[in-house]
Amino acid sequence: MAVGVFDAGTAERLRERINRDGAFRQVSRDMTLNVAMETEGAARLVSFRDGVLTAIKPFVTATEPVDITISADATFWRNLLMPVPPPRYQNLYAGVRAETCQVRGNAELYWAYFAALTRLLDVLRDVANNR
């Protein structure tokens, strides 16, 4: 079973929903960022231009520019997307601290857009739970 952005239907619903989300718009106004999200055997490139989520597509390592990579096993993604995530899975900060996920890439961009990435995952959680 595909998890979150790794499922094409959920990815499209996320794109539509995040681009309508006022809270996301406030924290991502000038964000231009390519985020690779990876799990066991699947990877997606999530692209933002000027605060708009423009695409979620399969990630091809050798051809796509990436600013930040978020890697975790399927257990992390499933727990993160639960309606009420358990400890160590509430957000990226908790996951990195508990070593249940890894974030690599441009640290300056990661921290500059941490609020936007957090809101992205909150909206993804809502979409995954049909809220």
ZIHU-V248712 format. One record per backbone hydrogen bond with DSSP energy under -0.5 kcal/mol. CO is the residue of the C=O (numbers start at 0). NH is the residue of the N-H. E is the energy in kcal/mol with one decimal. If there is no record, write none. Layout:
co: (CO & CO)
nh: (NH & NH)
e: (E & E)
This chain:
co: (2 & 3 & 5 & 6 & 7 & 8 & 9 & 10 & 11 & 12 & 13 & 14 & 15 & 16 & 16 & 17 & 19 & 20 & 21 & 22 & 23 & 24 & 27 & 30 & 32 & 32 & 33 & 33 & 33 & 34 & 34 & 35 & 35 & 36 & 37 & 38 & 41 & 42 & 43 & 43 & 44 & 44 & 45 & 46 & 46 & 47 & 48 & 51 & 51 & 54 & 56 & 57 & 58 & 59 & 59 & 66 & 67 & 68 & 68 & 69 & 70 & 72 & 73 & 74 & 75 & 76 & 78 & 81 & 85 & 90 & 91 & 92 & 93 & 94 & 94 & 95 & 99 & 101 & 103 & 104 & 105 & 106 & 107 & 108 & 110 & 112 & 113 & 114 & 115 & 116 & 117 & 118 & 119 & 120 & 121 & 122 & 123 & 124 & 125 & 126)
nh: (5 & 6 & 7 & 10 & 11 & 12 & 13 & 14 & 15 & 16 & 17 & 18 & 19 & 19 & 20 & 20 & 21 & 24 & 25 & 26 & 27 & 27 & 30 & 50 & 34 & 47 & 35 & 66 & 67 & 36 & 45 & 37 & 69 & 43 & 71 & 41 & 38 & 58 & 36 & 45 & 46 & 56 & 34 & 53 & 54 & 32 & 51 & 48 & 53 & 46 & 44 & 59 & 60 & 62 & 63 & 105 & 35 & 70 & 103 & 37 & 101 & 76 & 77 & 78 & 79 & 80 & 81 & 84 & 88 & 94 & 95 & 96 & 97 & 99 & 100 & 98 & 72 & 70 & 68 & 106 & 109 & 110 & 111 & 112 & 113 & 116 & 117 & 118 & 119 & 120 & 121 & 122 & 123 & 124 & 125 & 126 & 127 & 128 & 130 & 129)
e: (-2.5 & -2.1 & -0.5 & -2.5 & -2.0 & -2.0 & -2.6 & -2.4 & -2.1 & -2.5 & -3.2 & -1.5 & -0.5 & -0.9 & -0.6 & -0.8 & -0.6 & -2.2 & -1.9 & -1.3 & -0.9 & -0.6 & -1.8 & -3.2 & -0.5 & -2.8 & -0.5 & -2.5 & -1.8 & -0.5 & -3.4 & -0.5 & -3.3 & -2.4 & -1.8 & -1.9 & -2.8 & -1.8 & -2.9 & -0.6 & -0.6 & -2.0 & -2.8 & -2.2 & -1.3 & -1.3 & -1.6 & -2.4 & -0.9 & -2.8 & -3.3 & -0.5 & -0.6 & -1.3 & -1.4 & -2.8 & -2.9 & -0.6 & -2.6 & -3.2 & -2.8 & -1.6 & -2.8 & -2.6 & -3.0 & -1.9 & -1.3 & -0.5 & -1.8 & -2.3 & -2.8 & -2.5 & -2.3 & -2.8 & -1.3 & -0.9 & -0.5 & -2.7 & -2.9 & -0.9 & -2.3 & -2.6 & -2.1 & -2.2 & -0.9 & -2.6 & -2.6 & -2.3 & -2.5 & -2.1 & -2.0 & -2.6 & -2.4 & -2.1 & -2.0 & -2.7 & -2.9 & -1.4 & -3.2 & -1.6)
